[in-house]
Amino acid sequence: MKKTVIFLTPILSLLLISCKANILNTINQNNSNNKLNNKTFNNKNNDQTNLNNTNLIKKDKTNLDLINQEKIITKQANNFKVLNTPYKVSDLTNSIILTNNTINLTNYQDIDYVNLDQFLDLFKDILEINQKTDEIVYNNNSYLLTKELKKEINNNLITIRLVNKYQSKDKSKTNDFIINEFIEFDFLNKKITISSVNFYSLINSYQNETNLEYHYFKTLESKPLVIDLNKYNISMFYTNNNLYLPLIVLNQIFLNEAEKQIYFNNKNVFIFDVFDLYEHNNNETKKKLSSNKQDIKLSNNLKEFQYNYLWFLLDNFYPLKLENNKSYKDYLTKYKTSLLKDNLEHFKTTNLIIRDLNDIHTKVLLQSPLYDLKTNDSSLLISEKNRNDRIAKFRKYEKELVRLSSNLNEKDIRYTKDNKTAIIKIDIITRDTIEGVKNQLKQIKSKNEIKNVVFDLTLNKGGSVIATFIILGFLTNQSFKYHKLYPNTNNKEILNIKSNIGKFDFNYYILNSPINYSAGNTFASIIKTNKLAKIIGYKSGGGASEVRLAILPTGTIIRKSSLYTLTDNNWNSYELGVDPDIEFKKDKNYNFNSLFDLEYIQNIINNDQKVK
């Protein structure tokens, strides 16, 4: 892999803008054509002369616009001085072969910029692009997959194209094919175009699983995501034939859906695994990221950038939209004054902004490890007192349900008095859950009188989406549909997924509560859409996205909902939960006791079976 070398040279004139030659050639060519056309005009009538004069004015205006754009780019480039300060790159995942263990950064107005080529070298190392061939299954056929990253330059457009080449292992069944997507940087207009959200699917495709088959059934709409950096006051600079953007912006653009992230702690650049941040306990990754905490004052430039970056992040990489699809600037404006205050107030406000999104998935995972605030992290958290929104209610219900179920255990199967119904409690969905549930179903099967199985998700707060898909195979040996809606571009995609774990023949019911969310909500959502079982109890707590990680400019690391949301057949999101087919008794408030009342559950199911 070729390493990029950047030289610090003074910017003297328009000669440093690579597009100048092409633009000036266009201008000169147009001027020459104008002179030739003027000779011809003498033989035309007045109407034709007026028409051509109008065209000339338009051409002159276009040429003038090009010249003005050149001047703007040159002025910006002259203000941006490339420093190329080297920093060590450390791989905390212990799984990456680094082509180069240093990266050069330029601090401009307290924001760390990186050369695009250097970033791409690191990006290729992280994803092992051009390094290996993987054996994969795509639409139930076996292929050898190689990934290639290509850079194309056309005047003011720099295009980074990701090419996935699929070589069939059985030519009698299927042919070779190629899928490619791109990210385009327009440094004249400061725009970034992501050809499709499928770019991230090519990066982070569904992995081979022994018991799962994925079929890309249908893509109904596919539109590019166009990001105007001018809107967010975020800069990109083109100088010395190199493009520079903030490191944190490139990390978000390219690694938005990836399981590995890049973090700069003002001393070292780290590559880390997002799952290390999901852990509640302290670990080596968190210690490394926090290894350069300093008692320094946040600059106004950096605080302003935090505000603009949050706006950029929520507008373009967050699936929950404001009413009437308003820009998140409307949401952030009321926090701006506090965000620009001293360090402590800045980080308290950052926590408040994240909390007020009122999204159960989205939360602060790691308070900024860069700044020593002389206080405990807990002092930055937002009190739930006097709050009555979605999250506050969720916490309230959670306490009550935990209290009511304190004597129950996941390993224990409960049976109704008539011995017709068994209840399996699932509080978290992991790969270990698969084998545990399978053993419980075998145990239930050995009791010939059991006809009905209830998966009790009343305290389920998520887990693995892959494990969720596999467990659904206990209910059906047919494929099921998974509807993905990308609200930022309105892309719509349907996957057909089949679990081969092995079906157990029972009448299935899903017991829901208002705190069943995330993967548990996904489990109920797929069942509802595909009519695999009946939902009983109450509406689930919601959370219809996978979770991803985002890094903020002043160091805070957050978990957030991913780009897509899970929907029903009509593209209505399950973000706010799944309605039950049979709702348990409820007056003004929930009657949570009924969720644990075996006699009540027995009567609900027996009455439903009579109707059938």
N, C-alpha and C positions, 0 to 999 in steps of 0.2 A: 504494500500500500504506500503510495507516495505521500510523503510528509510535506505539509505546507510551510514555506519559509516566508516570513513577513518582514520587510525592511522598513525602518522608520526614515522617511524622506520628506523634506518640506514640500508642501503643495503650492505650486507656483502659478498655475494657470489652468485653462480649460483642457490642456493636454492630458491631465490626469483623469479625465472622464472618458471612459472607454467608448461610450456611445457617440462621442463628438464626431469622429470621422464619418460614421454612418449618417448622422444627422446633417452635418455640413455638406456631405456629398449629395444628400437629398435636396438640401436647400440650393446648392449650386446647380444641380440638374434642373430643378424647377425654374431657376432664374434663366438658364440657357433656353429652356423650352419656351419661357415667356417671350424672350427676344425673337425666337423663330416664329412664334404665333403672331407677334405684332406685325411682321412683314405680311403675313397672310391676311390679317384683318383688313388691310387697305382695300382688298378686293371684295369685301363683304358689305352687305347693306348695314344700315345703322342699327337695326334691331339685333343683328348678330354681333355687332361691335359692342353694344351695351351688355349683351349676355356674356360675352367673353371677358369684358371688363369686370363684371360681377364675379366671374370665376377666378380672375386674377386677384381680386381683393380677398376672396376666400383663401386662395393659396398663400397670399402674403400673410394673412392672419395666422394660418397654420404654421408657416415658417417662423413668424414672430413668437407664437406660442412655444415652439420648440426651442428657440433661442432663450426665451424667458425661463423655461424649465431647466435648461442648461445652467443658467445663471444661478437659479435657486439651488440646484444640486451642488454646484461649485462652492457657493457661499457656505452651505451646510458642511461640505467636506473640509473646507478651510478651517472651520471652527472645531472640527473633530480631529484631534491629534492622536495618532496611533502610538501607544506606549509599549505594547507587547511585553507586559510584565509576566514572567513565567511562574506558574504554580504547579505543584506536584499533583498528579491525579492518582488517587488511591481507590482500588476496587474492594469494597467491603463485602461483596457477595462471594469473593473467592472463586468466581466462575468465568471471568473474562480475561482473554489474552489481549493486553493493551499494545497497540502498535507504537504508541508514544506515551510515556508516563508523565509528560508535562503538557500544559496548555497555556497559551498566551492570552491574557486578558488586558483590556484597556478600560481604566476607570474614567468615565466622562460624566461630569455633573453627578458624581456619586453613584452612578449606575455602571455595572460591569458588562462591557461589550466583548464579543468574541467574533473572530473571523468565521464566516460560514463554513469555509473549507475545513478549518480545524475542528469545528463542531461536528461536521459530517464524518470525519475520520473517527471521532469518538463514538458517534451514533452507529457507525458500521461495526465497530468493535463490540458494542453493547448487544447488538442484534445478530452478530456473527454473519453479517451480509458479505457475500463474496468469499466466505471462508469454508462453508461446508454444504453438503447435500443432506436433506432430511427425507426420511421415508414417511409419507403421510397418506391419509385416506381422505379423499375429497369426493363427495357425492357417492360414497360407498365403492369407490374404485381406488386402487393403489397407485401412487405416483412417487417419483423422486422430485423433490422441490429444491430449487436453487433460487436465491434472492440476489438481485443486482441493483446497485444504486448508480444512476447516471445523472450527470450534470450537463445542462444545455444552456447556452447563452445566446440571446437574440436581442441586440440593442439593449434596452433597459429592462429586459425580462431575464431572470435567472430561474430555470426550471430544474427541480430535483425530482427525478422520476424513479419510482420504486417498481422494479420489474420482477414478478414472480413467474418462474418457468416451471411448468408441470410436465414431467416426462413420464408417460404411461409405462407401467411395468408389465402390462398385458395389452399389446396392440390389437389383439382380436376383440377386446371389449371396448376400448376407448383410445382416442388419439392424444397426442401431445397438445398442449395449449399454453397460452401466455396471458396473464392478467397484469395490467399496469395502472398505476395511479400516480399523481404528481402533486407537488407543492410548488407554487410559482411565486417568486418575489419580484414585484414591480418597484424598483428603487426610485423611479421618477415620481410615481404617484403614491408611494408608500402604502402599497396594498399587497396583501398576501392572499393567494387563492389556493384552497385545498380542493382538488378536483372532485373528491367525494369522500364521505365518511368511510368508504371502503378502503381508503388508504390505511386506516388503522386496523381494519380486518386483515389486510395483507401483512401488517407488522405482527399482529397479535391474534393469529387465526386460532380457531378451536383446535385443541390438541387431540391426538389420537387417544382414544379411551377403549379399553377392552370391551366394555359393555355398552358403548354408545355409537350410534351412526348419525352423522349430520348430512342433511341434504339442503343445499341452497335452493329452495323451492321457487321463490319469486321475488323480484325487486320491482315494486310498483312505481316508485319515483326515485330519481337520483339527481341531485343538484349539487353544484359546488358551494363551498362555504367561502365567501369573500369577506376578508377582514380589512377594513380601512384603518390603518394605524394613526392617520391624522385625527380621526375621531377621538382617539384615546390619548393623544399627545405623546405617542411612543415613536421614537425615531429609528430609522435605519440609515446607514451611511455607506456610500459607495466611493471608495478611494483606493488608489494604487491597484486598480483592477480587483479589489476585494470588497465583499459586502460584509458589513458589521451590524449585528443586532444584539440587544441585551441577551446574555446567556440564559436568563430565566424565561424569556419569551421563546427562544428556540427550543428549550427543554419542554415547554408547554406545547408548542406547535408539533414537534416531532414525537415526543414521548408521552403525549396526553393519555393514551390508553395502555401504556406499557407497564410492566411489573418492575422495571428498574428505572431509577431517576438519578439526575445529576444535581448535586448540592454544593455550593461554594460557601464556606464558613469564614471568608476573609483571610484564610491562611492556606487551606488546601481545597482541592476539588475532589469530592467523593462521589462514587457510584454506589447506590445502596438498593436493597430489595424493599419494596413497599410493605411487604408482610412483616418486616421487622418493626415498622412504625405502628402496625395494627395491634401489636402486642401491648397489653396494659403495663407489664412490668418493665423496668429499665433493662437495657441490654447493651451489648457492645456497640451496635450501630448508633444508638442514641447517644452513647458516651462519646463516640468519635465526632458526631455532628456537633456536639456541645463542647468540644475540646478547645475552642478559642473564644469563649465567652468573655466579653470585655465591658468595662464600665465607661462607655463612651456615649456621646450625645448623638441622637439621630439628626441627620441634616434635613433641612426643609425640602431639598430636592428629592431625597429618598422618600420622605413622607408623602410628598405630592405624587411620586411615582407609585407608591403603594395604593393610593386612591385610584389613579388611572388604571393600574394593573388589575385591581379588583373589578373595575368596570369592564375591562377587556375580557377578563376571565368569565364573568357571569353572563355577559352578552353572548359569548361565542362557544363556551365549553361547559355549559350548565344546562340541563334539560328542562328545568322547571321555569316556566315563563311567567312574567308579571301579567296582570290583567290587560287585555287588549294588546298583548305582546309589546309593551312599552320597554324602552331601554332601561337597563339597570342603573343608568345615571339618575333616574327619578328616585330610585330606592336609596342610592348612596349619598345623595346631596345632603340629606339631613344629618349625616354623620361626619361630613367633611371637616367642619370646624374643630371638632374634638380629635379627629384623626391627625390633624396638623399641630396639636399641642405637644407637651413634653413626652418623654419616652413612656412613662407609666400610663398616661392618658391615651397615648397612641395604641398601645397594646391592649388596654381595656376596651377601647373602641373597636379594634380589630375583632376581638372576641365577641363583642356585642353585634357587630355586622353579621358574623357567621351564625350566631345564635338566632338572630331575628329573621334569618331566612326561613325558619320554622320547618326545616327539613330534617327528619330523623336521621337520615344518612349523613348529613353534612355537619361536621364538627371539627374543632381544633384537636389534632392528634399530638402535636408537639409545640409547646410555647417556644417562641424564638430562642434558639440556643446561642444567639450571637451577642445579646445584650444583657448585662448583669443589672437587673432592676432593683436589687436589694430587697426583694420581697419573694414570697412563695408564689408558685404558679396558681395556687388556689385563689389568691387575691385577685387574679385576672378574670376568673370565671364569673358568669352572670347568675345572680340569684333567681331561683324559680318562684320566689314569693311574689304574691300579687299578680301572677301571670295566669292567663286562662286560655292560652293558645294551644295549638296542636301538641307541641312537645310537653307543655306543662300538664295537659290532660293525660298524655301518655305516661309520664312519670307518676302521676297520681294513681292511675289504673294499675300500673306495674306494682306499686307497693301493696295495693289491696289484693291483687291476684297472687303475689308471692306469699302473702300472709295466709290466704285461704288454701294454698296448695303445699304448705310447709311439710306435710306428712307424706307427700307423694314422691316417687322416685322413677326415673326413666327406665330403669331395669325391670321394674315390676309391671306386669300386665294386670289390668283390672277387668273384671267380668261383671256383667249385669246379673241380677238375681235369677233371671230365667235361663241363664247360660246360652243365650242366643247371640250375644254381642260381646266382643273383646275390645279393650281400649288400650292403644299403644301411645305412650307419652313421648313426644319429641320436642325437646327444648332448644336444641341446636342441630343443624344439619352439617355433618362432616363426612369424610370418607369412612370414619369408624362407625358412623350411624348406619351406613348401608348394611354392614355385616350384622350389626346389632338388631336391626329391624328384621332382617332376613331370618335370623335365629328365632325371633319372637313369632314371626308368621309360621314358621315350621312347628313351633310349640303349639300355636293355636290350631293349626291344621290337624294335629294329632288328636284334638278334641272334636270328634265328628259332629257334635251338636252345634258348634259355633257357625253361624251363617253370616254375621256382620262384623266388620272391623272398623273402628273409629281411630283415625290418627288425631291425637289430641295435640293441637298446636297453640293452646291457650297461652303458654309462656314462651313460645318460640320467637327468638329475636334474630333469626337469620343463620348465616353460614355459607356453605359452598353452593354455588349455582350448579356446578357439574354434578355434585352429589345429589342435588335436588332432581336433576334430569334422570339420574340412574334410579333413584328410589321410585320414580313414577312408573318404572317398568314392573314393579310389583302389582300395579293396578291394571296395566294394559300391555299386550304384546304387539300393539299397533303403533305406528308413528303418531306423534302429536305435533300440532302447529304452535310455533312460538313467534309472536308478532312484535317486531321492533320498530318503533317510531322515533325518528331523530328530529326533535322540534326545531332545532336551529336551521335546518335545511328542508324540513318536511319529507326527508327520505323515509320510505316505507319498505320494509323487508320482512319476508316470511321464511322461517326455517322449518323444515320438517325434521324432527328429532325422534330417534327410536332407541329405547333402552332394551338391552338384551339380558338383563339381570335375571329374568324369569318371573312370569306372572303367577300370583296366587289367587285362586277363584273365591272371592268373597264379595258381598255387597259393601262397598266402601263409603265412608262418611268422613268429612273433615270438620273437626271441631275448632271453630275460630273464636278469637277474642280481639278486642281493640288494641292489644299490644303484640299481636302476631304480625311481624313486619319483615322486610327485606327478603331473604331466601324463603322464609315461611310464607310470606305474602305471595311470592312467585309460585310456590308450590300450589297454593290455593287458586291463584290466577289461571295457571295452565289447566288445572282440573276444571275450573268453571268454564273456560273457553272451549275446551275439548269434551266437556260433559263426561268426565271420567268417574265422577262421584258426586255426591250431594254435599253442599256446604251447610253446616248447621252451627248454631250459636249466634255470634254477632259479627258485624262488619269488621274485617281485619284492619290492622293499623296502617297498612300501606307500605310504601317504599318499593317502587317498581323499576328501579335501575340497579345495575351493578355499581360497585363503589370504586372510585379512583382517588388518586392522591394529587394534590397541587401544592406547590411551594410559592410563598408570597415574598415580595422583594425585601421585607425587613426580617425575614428568616422563619416566620411561623409556617408550620406545615399542617395542612388541613386534609381531611377526608371529605370527598364530595360525591354526589351522584354523577354517574358517567354520562356519556353523550346521548344515550337512548333511554326510552322508557318502554316498559312492557304494556301492551294494550290487548283489548278484546278483538273480536272479528271486525268490528266497525271502527277500529283505531281510537277507541276511548281508553285513556290511560287508567291503569290500576294504581296510580300513585297514591290515591287517598284510600285505597282498600278494596276488598272484594265483598260484595253484598251476599248475605247468606240466602240459600234456597229456602231454608226453614229457620226463621228467627226465633230465638228463645224469648221468653216473656220479658217485657220491659215496660215500665211505666215512664216516669220522668227520667229515671236513672237506670243504669244496668242492674240486673239481678245476677251478680257474679256467682252466687251460691249455686245457681242452676247448672253452671258449667262443670261442677264437681258432684252433682246429685245423680247418682247412678240410676235411681228409679225414674227420675225425670228424663234422662237420656234414653233409658229403655222404652219409655212410653212414646217418646218422639219417633224413635226408629221403628218400633212395632206398628205405630199408626201409619207411618210412611210406607211400610211394606204391605199393609192392608190395601192401601190406595193402589199400589202396583198390581 
